[in-house]
Amino acid sequence: MLRKRVKQLIKAWHNCLHLDTLIAQNSDTVSNTIDNAIRQQHHDAIRQRYELLFLQSKEFGISKEKYGNNELIVSLTSFGQRIHNVYLTIESIMQQTLKPNKIILWLDQDEFTLESLPTSLRIQQKKGLEIRFTEDVKSYKKLIPALAEYPEDTIITIDDDCIYPINFIDVLYLQHKQHPKDVICPHAHIIEFDETGDPKPYLEWTDSPKDRSRASFSYLPVGFAGVLYPPHSLHPDVMDRGVFMSLAPMADDLWFKIMSLRNHVQCRTVPIYMDIFDWITVTNNKSDLGLYEKNILYNNAQLKNLLSRYSLSQYDFDVFEKTSERIVPELYQETVEQWVLFLKHLYAYEFAKSLIKKGMKVLEIGCGDGYGASFLADSEAEVTAVDIDSRSINYAKHKYEKSNLTFRVYDGYSMPFKEQQFDMVLSFQVIEHVSDLNVYFRSILQMLKPGGIVLITTPNRTYRLSEGQKPWNPFHLTEYNESSMKSVANLYLPHYHIYSITSNQEVLSIEKERCRSMRDDYDETEFRYVFKRSNYINYYSTSDFFLTKENIDDGLDILLTNTELQ
């Protein structure tokens, strides 16, 4: 019987693939009806392939070799009639090019016993499948018990009605190694809000970001395509059954998203495209359709429940692009280059803070995310920060709440304050964006008290651009070196001093190498070895940077001030 079934499957599989190929070659003339039929044939072929593998393959479905210090675990659950087909999902995981250390199927202890399970699952137990029984927390079973038992391991959740591409784990894990703190998934929705700040209906969210090179807090991992959760990527409250079953009983994806957001963990998508996933069965079962419709219907209400419970708003889901235009500290730790860039910016704020005395009034022009203004507010000064981007200001107001810190929108022309009321005016990484220097310096000087301090920083074009080259950063209108900054200062500041923010040679090389390939005179055949420490976050710090008046153009950022600095 087994041999006969194998022969039937091989013949059916080849027939389906042959028909699929023929139609694909004449796709321009195929009607929608035939197209649907062919899709069904393709679906049948994939199912038959994994049924064949299940019957024929004796290969062990898991690996005993750990990946780094953690185990790699695939976790799923099932229920009802799906239990008879879930072996196909499991087989697609056992056939992966990169095999996990564990495959665990979590089942409701009140619905199943080991004796009641299909023979197919007991066969797969011999190939490495683990079957565990747990309390019923509905779809949450695919992750909650695994988190409880394996908190230090990397967990990939999958759905029980999907056949996964053969390189599914390989691609997820490669991205995980490159971005070990991010939640990784092939498919995500972008959580979007309307003009009033309320979440838009679930069906109106953008379906999967086109740009897969960036991570975001606004991406919602979609569970059916699989999700990789690094250790400790979810807030400890994730285990609170009473809360998640009350607020989001049918929205485990949303619950896990909120828990990652509360841990300040982003989501990143990978290029496994949805057309190479396949369903075990076409969704025409009434109970499956009913469950799907209920989930969609109640998603909006459940998200509102979660936002209300944890006092979250649209600004918690906002993320600014990783450019010098918006420095969000939490996003600048993925590579040594990003970390050095962040430290360079932070050093300027540390230096400014060292000049602040108790009771001073400080104004920052172009505060962006607001992290620098918040840092300055840790002193005993009254800090006010402005930016022309209202979204940035709203984000900063929500993120940084301190009694001595105020954020205001600035239209770029008229300051919303009385003149000469600030002891210090600083504007870091802004002048390179400015088209009207007259307005820019007038705003600075009008706000400054007599004898007050001006601090302006900007990247030094000498190491970033070749002679005559326009800025490669699309947001930069003009970049300055020592000579051009002197020309500007002569026009607007009666007294000025120019310094260089620079660093030790090791850090200096990292930042200069980051920009070298963007220069017009870049020679890609010229190899330069730049030493970079793997433990860069713990090793490099703002103590590696310093201020100097010597060899300005050999450094990194230019600092323009009206005060002699010690």
C-alpha positions as CSV (number, residue, x, y, z in Angstrom):
1,M,0.0,0.0,0.0
2,L,2.8,2.4,0.9
3,R,4.7,1.7,-2.4
4,K,1.5,2.2,-4.4
5,R,0.7,5.5,-2.6
6,V,4.2,6.8,-3.3
7,K,3.9,6.0,-7.0
8,Q,0.5,7.8,-7.1
9,L,2.0,10.8,-5.5
10,I,5.0,10.9,-7.8
11,K,2.7,10.7,-10.9
12,A,0.3,13.3,-9.6
13,W,3.1,15.7,-8.6
14,H,4.8,15.5,-12.0
15,N,1.4,16.0,-13.8
16,C,0.7,19.1,-11.7
17,L,4.1,20.6,-12.3
18,H,3.9,19.9,-16.0
19,L,0.5,21.5,-16.3
20,D,1.7,24.5,-14.3
21,T,4.7,25.0,-16.6
22,L,2.5,24.8,-19.8
23,I,0.1,27.4,-18.5
24,A,2.9,29.7,-17.3
25,Q,4.3,29.7,-20.8
26,N,1.0,30.9,-22.2
27,S,0.0,33.1,-19.2
28,D,-1.1,36.1,-21.4
29,T,-3.9,34.0,-22.9
30,V,-5.1,32.2,-19.8
31,S,-8.5,33.2,-18.4
32,N,-9.1,33.9,-14.7
33,T,-11.0,30.6,-14.3
34,I,-8.1,28.6,-15.7
35,D,-5.6,30.7,-13.7
36,N,-7.5,29.7,-10.5
37,A,-7.4,26.1,-11.6
38,I,-3.7,26.2,-12.2
39,R,-3.1,27.8,-8.8
40,Q,-5.0,24.9,-7.4
41,Q,-2.8,22.4,-9.4
42,H,0.3,24.2,-8.1
43,H,-1.0,24.0,-4.5
44,D,-1.7,20.3,-5.0
45,A,1.8,19.7,-6.3
46,I,3.4,21.3,-3.2
47,R,1.2,19.3,-0.9
48,Q,2.1,16.1,-2.7
49,R,5.8,16.9,-2.6
50,Y,5.8,17.1,1.2
51,E,3.6,14.1,1.5
52,L,6.2,12.3,-0.6
53,L,9.0,13.6,1.6
54,F,7.1,12.6,4.7
55,L,6.7,9.0,3.4
56,Q,10.2,8.6,2.0
57,S,12.6,10.7,4.0
58,K,14.4,9.1,6.9
59,E,16.5,12.2,7.6
60,F,16.4,13.6,11.1
61,G,14.5,16.9,11.1
62,I,16.5,18.8,13.7
63,S,20.1,19.7,14.4
64,K,22.1,18.9,17.6
65,E,24.6,21.7,16.8
66,K,23.8,25.0,18.5
67,Y,23.8,28.2,16.7
68,G,26.0,30.5,18.8
69,N,25.1,30.4,22.5
70,N,21.4,29.8,22.0
71,E,19.3,27.0,20.7
72,L,17.1,27.7,17.7
73,I,13.6,26.6,18.4
74,V,10.5,26.4,16.0
75,S,7.3,26.5,18.0
76,L,3.7,26.0,16.8
77,T,0.3,24.9,17.9
78,S,-2.8,23.3,16.3
79,F,-6.4,22.5,17.1
80,G,-9.5,20.7,15.8
81,Q,-9.3,19.1,12.4
82,R,-6.1,20.9,11.5
83,I,-4.3,18.3,13.6
84,H,-4.6,15.8,10.7
85,N,-2.7,18.0,8.2
86,V,-0.2,19.8,10.5
87,Y,2.4,17.1,9.7
88,L,2.9,18.8,6.3
89,T,3.8,22.1,8.0
90,I,6.2,20.2,10.3
91,E,7.7,18.3,7.3
92,S,8.4,21.6,5.5
93,I,10.4,22.6,8.7
94,M,12.2,19.3,8.9
95,Q,13.4,19.7,5.3
96,Q,14.9,23.1,5.8
97,T,18.4,24.0,4.6
98,L,19.1,25.2,8.1
99,K,17.6,22.9,10.7
100,P,16.4,24.0,14.1
101,N,17.5,22.5,17.4
102,K,13.9,21.8,18.4
103,I,10.5,21.6,16.7
104,I,7.8,21.8,19.4
105,L,4.1,21.3,18.8
106,W,2.1,22.7,21.7
107,L,-1.4,21.2,22.2
108,D,-4.3,21.8,24.5
109,Q,-4.1,19.3,27.3
110,D,-7.9,19.1,27.5
111,E,-8.4,18.5,23.7
112,F,-5.7,16.0,22.9
113,T,-3.8,13.0,24.4
114,L,-0.8,11.4,22.9
115,E,-2.9,8.3,22.0
116,S,-5.5,10.4,20.2
117,L,-3.0,12.0,17.8
118,P,-2.6,11.0,14.1
119,T,0.0,8.4,13.3
120,S,1.8,11.0,11.1
121,L,2.8,13.0,14.2
122,R,4.0,10.0,16.1
123,I,6.2,9.1,13.0
124,Q,7.6,12.6,13.1
125,Q,8.4,12.3,16.8
126,K,11.0,9.7,15.7
127,K,12.6,12.4,13.5
128,G,12.8,15.0,16.2
129,L,9.4,16.5,16.7
130,E,8.5,17.2,20.4
131,I,4.8,17.2,21.3
132,R,4.0,19.1,24.5
133,F,0.6,19.5,26.3
134,T,-0.3,22.8,27.9
135,E,-3.2,24.9,29.2
136,D,-5.4,26.3,26.5
137,V,-4.5,29.9,25.7
138,K,-5.8,29.6,22.1
139,S,-3.3,30.8,19.4
140,Y,-1.0,32.1,22.2
141,K,0.1,28.5,22.6
142,K,2.5,28.8,19.7
143,L,4.8,31.1,21.8
144,I,3.8,31.6,25.4
145,P,4.8,28.2,26.7
146,A,8.0,28.2,24.7
147,L,9.0,31.6,26.2
148,A,8.4,30.2,29.6
149,E,10.6,27.2,29.1
150,Y,13.3,28.6,26.8
151,P,13.7,32.3,27.8
152,E,17.4,32.4,26.7
153,D,16.8,30.9,23.2
154,T,15.8,32.1,19.8
155,I,12.3,31.1,19.0
156,I,10.6,31.0,15.5
157,T,6.8,30.8,15.6
158,I,4.9,29.3,12.6
159,D,1.3,28.6,11.8
160,D,-0.1,25.1,11.4
161,D,-1.7,25.6,8.0
162,C,1.2,26.8,5.9
163,I,4.0,25.0,4.0
164,Y,7.2,27.0,4.4
165,P,9.9,27.6,1.7
166,I,12.9,25.3,2.1
167,N,15.2,28.3,2.9
168,F,12.8,29.9,5.4
169,I,14.8,29.4,8.5
170,D,18.1,30.1,6.7
171,V,17.0,33.5,5.6
172,L,15.5,34.4,8.9
173,Y,18.5,33.3,10.9
174,L,21.0,35.1,8.6
175,Q,19.1,38.4,9.2
176,H,19.0,37.6,12.9
177,K,22.8,37.3,13.0
178,Q,23.1,40.7,11.3
179,H,20.5,42.4,13.5
180,P,20.4,40.3,16.7
181,K,18.0,42.6,18.6
182,D,15.3,42.9,16.0
183,V,12.2,40.8,15.7
184,I,12.5,39.3,12.2
185,C,9.6,38.2,9.8
186,P,9.0,37.7,6.1
187,H,5.6,39.6,6.2
188,A,4.4,42.6,8.1
189,H,1.7,45.2,8.1
190,I,2.5,48.8,8.8
191,I,0.4,50.0,11.7
192,E,-1.1,53.4,10.6
193,F,-3.1,56.1,12.4
194,D,-5.6,58.7,11.2
195,E,-5.4,62.5,11.7
196,T,-7.0,62.3,15.1
197,G,-4.3,59.9,16.3
198,D,-6.6,56.8,16.4
199,P,-5.4,53.6,14.6
200,K,-6.9,53.1,11.2
201,P,-8.9,50.0,10.5
202,Y,-6.8,46.9,10.2
203,L,-7.7,46.4,6.5
204,E,-6.5,49.9,5.7
205,W,-2.9,49.3,6.9
206,T,-0.2,49.1,4.3
207,D,0.5,45.5,3.4
208,S,4.2,44.7,3.9
209,P,6.8,47.4,3.6
210,K,8.5,47.7,0.2
211,D,11.9,48.8,1.7
212,R,13.2,45.7,3.5
213,S,16.5,47.4,4.4
214,R,15.1,49.2,7.4
215,A,13.6,48.2,10.7
216,S,10.7,50.0,12.3
217,F,8.6,50.2,15.4
218,S,5.5,50.5,13.1
219,Y,5.8,47.0,11.5
220,L,3.4,44.4,12.8
221,P,4.8,40.9,12.2
222,V,2.1,38.7,10.5
223,G,2.2,35.3,12.2
224,F,1.2,33.0,9.4
225,A,4.5,33.8,7.5
226,G,6.6,33.0,10.6
227,V,8.3,35.3,13.1
228,L,11.7,35.1,14.8
229,Y,11.9,36.4,18.4
230,P,15.4,36.9,19.9
231,P,15.9,36.2,23.6
232,H,14.4,38.9,25.8
233,S,12.9,40.8,22.8
234,L,9.5,40.9,24.5
235,H,8.6,42.7,27.7
236,P,8.2,40.4,30.8
237,D,4.5,41.3,30.9
238,V,4.1,39.1,27.8
239,M,3.4,36.1,30.1
240,D,0.5,37.8,31.9
241,R,-2.3,35.5,30.8
242,G,-5.1,37.3,32.6
243,V,-4.2,40.5,30.7
244,F,-3.7,39.2,27.2
245,M,-6.8,36.9,27.3
246,S,-8.8,39.9,28.5
247,L,-7.5,42.6,26.2
248,A,-6.6,40.7,23.0
249,P,-7.9,37.1,23.2
250,M,-7.9,36.7,19.4
251,A,-4.9,38.9,18.5
252,D,-1.8,37.3,19.6
253,D,0.2,39.1,16.9
254,L,-0.9,42.4,18.3
255,W,-0.1,41.4,21.9
256,F,3.4,40.3,20.9
257,K,3.9,43.5,18.9
258,I,3.0,45.7,21.9
259,M,5.3,43.6,24.1
260,S,8.2,44.1,21.7
261,L,7.4,47.8,21.5
262,R,7.5,48.2,25.3
263,N,11.0,46.6,25.2
264,H,11.9,49.1,22.5
265,V,12.5,46.4,20.0
266,Q,12.0,47.0,16.3
267,C,10.6,44.6,13.6
268,R,12.6,43.9,10.4
269,T,11.3,42.1,7.3
270,V,13.3,39.8,5.1
271,P,13.0,39.0,1.4
272,I,11.1,35.8,1.5
273,Y,8.2,36.7,-0.8
274,M,4.7,35.5,-0.1
275,D,4.1,33.8,-3.4
276,I,6.4,30.9,-2.5
277,F,4.5,30.1,0.7
278,D,1.6,27.8,0.3
279,W,-1.4,26.8,2.2
280,I,-2.0,23.2,3.2
281,T,-5.7,23.6,2.4
282,V,-7.6,26.2,0.5
283,T,-9.6,28.2,3.1
284,N,-13.1,27.3,2.4
285,N,-13.9,25.6,5.7
286,K,-16.6,27.6,7.5
287,S,-15.0,27.5,10.8
288,D,-11.7,28.7,9.4
289,L,-13.4,31.5,7.5
290,G,-15.4,32.5,10.6
291,L,-12.2,32.6,12.7
292,Y,-10.5,34.8,10.1
293,E,-13.5,37.2,9.9
294,K,-13.7,37.5,13.6
295,N,-10.0,38.2,14.0
296,I,-10.2,41.0,11.4
297,L,-13.4,42.4,12.9
298,Y,-12.0,42.5,16.4
299,N,-8.4,43.5,15.7
300,N,-9.2,47.2,15.8
301,A,-10.9,47.0,19.2
302,Q,-8.2,44.8,20.6
303,L,-5.5,47.2,19.5
304,K,-7.3,50.1,21.1
305,N,-7.5,48.0,24.3
306,L,-3.8,47.5,24.3
307,L,-2.9,51.1,23.5
308,S,-5.2,52.3,26.3
309,R,-3.8,49.8,28.8
310,Y,-0.2,50.8,28.2
311,S,-0.7,54.5,27.5
312,L,0.7,54.2,24.0
313,S,0.0,56.5,21.0
314,Q,1.0,56.8,17.4
315,Y,4.3,58.4,18.4
316,D,5.4,55.1,20.0
317,F,5.1,53.5,16.6
318,D,6.9,56.3,14.7
319,V,10.5,55.8,13.7
320,F,12.7,58.3,12.0
321,E,15.0,57.2,9.2
322,K,18.6,56.4,10.2
323,T,20.2,59.5,8.7
324,S,22.0,62.4,10.3
325,E,18.7,64.2,10.1
326,R,17.1,62.2,12.9
327,I,19.3,60.5,15.6
328,V,17.2,58.1,17.7
329,P,19.7,56.7,20.1
330,E,18.1,53.2,20.3
331,L,18.5,52.8,16.6
332,Y,22.2,53.5,16.4
333,Q,23.6,50.3,17.9
334,E,23.4,47.8,15.1
335,T,26.8,48.5,13.5
336,V,30.1,50.0,14.7
337,E,29.7,52.8,12.2
338,Q,26.3,53.8,13.5
339,W,27.5,53.6,17.1
340,V,30.5,55.9,16.3
341,L,28.2,58.3,14.5
342,F,25.9,58.5,17.5
343,L,28.8,59.0,19.9
344,K,30.1,61.9,17.7
345,H,26.7,63.6,18.1
346,L,26.4,62.8,21.8
347,Y,29.8,64.3,22.5
348,A,28.6,67.7,21.4
349,Y,25.7,67.6,23.8
350,E,28.1,66.4,26.6
351,F,30.4,69.3,25.9
352,A,27.5,71.8,25.9
353,K,26.2,70.4,29.1
354,S,29.6,71.0,30.7
355,L,29.2,74.7,30.0
356,I,25.7,74.9,31.6
357,K,25.4,76.5,35.1
358,K,22.5,76.3,37.5
359,G,19.5,78.4,36.5
360,M,20.6,79.0,32.9
361,K,18.0,79.1,30.1
362,V,19.0,77.0,27.1
363,L,17.5,77.0,23.6
364,E,18.1,74.2,21.0
365,I,17.2,75.0,17.4
366,G,16.6,71.9,15.4
367,C,16.1,69.3,18.2
368,G,14.8,66.4,16.0
369,D,13.9,63.4,18.1
370,G,14.7,65.5,21.3
371,Y,17.2,63.1,22.9
372,G,19.8,65.9,23.1
373,A,17.5,68.4,24.7
374,S,16.4,65.7,27.2
375,F,20.1,65.0,28.0
376,L,20.7,68.7,28.6
377,A,17.7,68.9,30.8
378,D,19.3,66.5,33.2
379,S,21.3,69.5,34.3
380,E,19.8,72.3,36.5
381,A,18.9,74.4,33.5
382,E,15.6,75.3,31.9
383,V,15.8,73.8,28.4
384,T,13.6,74.8,25.4
385,A,13.8,72.9,22.1
386,V,12.3,73.8,18.7
387,D,12.1,72.1,15.3
388,I,10.2,72.8,12.1
389,D,9.0,69.2,11.9
390,S,5.8,68.9,14.0
391,R,6.0,65.1,14.0
392,S,9.4,65.3,15.6
393,I,8.0,67.7,18.3
394,N,5.0,65.5,19.0
395,Y,7.3,62.5,19.3
396,A,9.7,64.3,21.6
397,K,6.9,65.6,23.8
398,H,5.5,62.1,24.3
399,K,8.9,60.5,24.8
400,Y,10.7,63.0,27.0
401,E,8.6,64.5,29.8
402,K,10.6,66.6,32.3
403,S,9.5,69.6,34.3
404,N,12.4,71.7,33.0
405,L,12.0,70.7,29.3
406,T,9.7,72.3,26.7
407,F,9.3,71.4,23.1
408,R,7.8,73.9,20.5
409,V,7.2,73.9,16.8
410,Y,9.3,76.5,15.0
411,D,8.2,77.6,11.4
412,G,11.8,78.4,10.4
413,Y,11.3,82.2,10.3
414,S,9.8,83.6,13.5
415,M,10.8,82.4,16.9
416,P,7.8,82.0,19.3
417,F,9.7,83.7,22.2
418,K,10.7,87.1,23.4
419,E,14.1,88.3,22.3
420,Q,17.2,88.0,24.4
421,Q,15.9,85.5,26.9
422,F,18.4,82.5,26.6
423,D,21.8,82.2,28.1
424,M,22.8,79.5,25.5
425,V,21.6,78.9,22.0
426,L,22.8,75.7,20.4
427,S,22.1,74.3,16.9
428,F,23.7,70.9,16.2
429,Q,23.8,69.4,12.7
430,V,21.4,72.0,11.3
431,I,23.3,74.7,9.4
432,E,24.0,72.2,6.5
433,H,20.2,72.1,5.9
434,V,19.7,75.9,5.9
435,S,19.0,77.8,2.7
436,D,18.7,81.2,4.2
437,L,21.6,81.9,6.6
438,N,20.3,85.4,7.3
439,V,17.1,84.1,8.9
440,Y,19.1,81.3,10.7
441,F,21.6,83.6,12.4
442,R,19.1,86.3,13.1
443,S,17.0,83.8,15.0
444,I,20.0,82.7,17.0
445,L,21.2,86.1,17.9
446,Q,17.8,87.6,18.6
447,M,17.2,84.8,21.2
448,L,20.6,85.2,22.9
449,K,21.1,87.3,26.0
450,P,24.1,89.7,25.9
451,G,27.2,87.7,26.8
452,G,25.4,84.4,26.0
453,I,26.9,81.3,24.4
454,V,26.3,80.2,20.8
455,L,27.3,76.6,19.8
456,I,26.8,75.4,16.2
457,T,28.1,72.0,14.8
458,T,28.2,70.6,11.3
459,P,30.0,67.7,9.5
460,N,33.3,68.7,8.0
461,R,33.1,68.3,4.2
462,T,36.8,67.7,3.9
463,Y,36.6,63.9,4.7
464,R,33.1,63.5,3.3
465,L,33.4,65.1,-0.2
466,S,36.0,65.5,-2.9
467,E,36.8,68.9,-4.3
468,G,33.8,70.5,-5.8
469,Q,31.5,67.6,-5.0
470,K,27.9,68.3,-4.0
471,P,26.7,66.7,-0.8
472,W,25.7,63.0,-1.3
473,N,23.3,63.3,1.7
474,P,20.1,64.5,-0.1
475,F,19.0,66.6,2.9
476,H,22.3,68.6,3.0
477,L,22.2,71.8,1.0
478,T,25.8,72.9,1.9
479,E,28.6,71.3,3.7
480,Y,31.4,73.3,5.3
481,N,35.1,73.1,5.9
482,E,37.2,75.4,8.0
483,S,37.6,78.0,5.3
484,S,34.0,78.2,4.2
485,M,32.8,78.2,7.8
486,K,35.1,81.2,8.5
487,S,33.5,83.0,5.6
488,V,30.0,82.5,7.1
489,A,31.1,83.4,10.6
490,N,32.7,86.7,9.3
491,L,29.3,87.7,8.1
492,Y,27.2,87.0,11.2
493,L,29.3,86.8,14.4
494,P,31.3,89.8,15.7
495,H,33.5,87.4,17.5
496,Y,33.9,83.7,16.7
497,H,36.1,80.7,17.3
498,I,36.2,77.5,15.2
499,Y,37.0,74.1,16.7
500,S,37.1,70.6,15.5
501,I,35.3,67.7,17.2
502,T,37.6,64.8,16.5
503,S,38.6,61.5,18.1
504,N,41.4,59.1,18.6
505,Q,42.8,57.5,15.4
506,E,40.9,54.2,15.7
507,V,37.5,55.9,15.9
508,L,38.5,58.5,13.4
509,S,39.3,55.8,10.8
510,I,35.9,54.1,11.3
511,E,33.9,57.3,10.6
512,K,36.1,58.4,7.7
513,E,35.9,55.0,6.1
514,R,32.1,55.1,6.4
515,C,32.0,58.1,4.1
516,R,34.8,57.2,1.7
517,S,32.8,55.2,-0.8
518,M,30.4,58.2,-1.2
519,R,33.2,60.5,-2.5
520,D,33.5,61.2,-6.2
521,D,37.2,60.2,-6.0
522,Y,36.5,56.9,-4.4
523,D,38.7,54.1,-5.8
524,E,37.0,50.8,-5.1
525,T,40.1,48.9,-6.1
526,E,42.0,50.5,-3.2
527,F,41.8,48.3,-0.1
528,R,42.1,49.9,3.3
529,Y,42.0,47.8,6.5
530,V,40.1,49.5,9.3
531,F,40.3,47.9,12.7
532,K,36.8,47.6,14.3
533,R,36.1,46.0,17.6
534,S,33.3,43.5,17.9
535,N,32.4,44.7,21.4
536,Y,32.1,48.3,20.1
537,I,29.2,49.4,22.3
538,N,31.1,48.5,25.5
539,Y,34.5,49.7,24.2
540,Y,33.9,53.0,22.3
541,S,32.4,55.9,24.2
542,T,32.3,59.7,24.1
543,S,35.6,59.7,26.0
544,D,37.2,58.8,22.7
545,F,36.3,62.3,21.3
546,F,37.8,65.7,22.1
547,L,37.8,69.3,21.0
548,T,40.8,70.9,19.3
549,K,41.8,74.1,17.4
550,E,44.6,72.3,15.6
551,N,44.2,70.9,12.1
552,I,40.5,71.6,11.9
553,D,40.0,69.9,8.5
554,D,41.7,66.7,9.7
555,G,38.9,66.1,12.2
556,L,35.2,65.2,12.0
557,D,32.7,67.9,12.9
558,I,33.2,71.7,12.9
559,L,32.1,73.6,16.0
560,L,31.5,77.3,15.6
561,T,31.1,79.4,18.7
562,N,31.2,83.0,19.9
563,T,33.1,82.0,23.0
564,E,36.7,81.0,23.8
565,L,36.4,77.4,25.0
566,Q,38.7,75.9,27.6
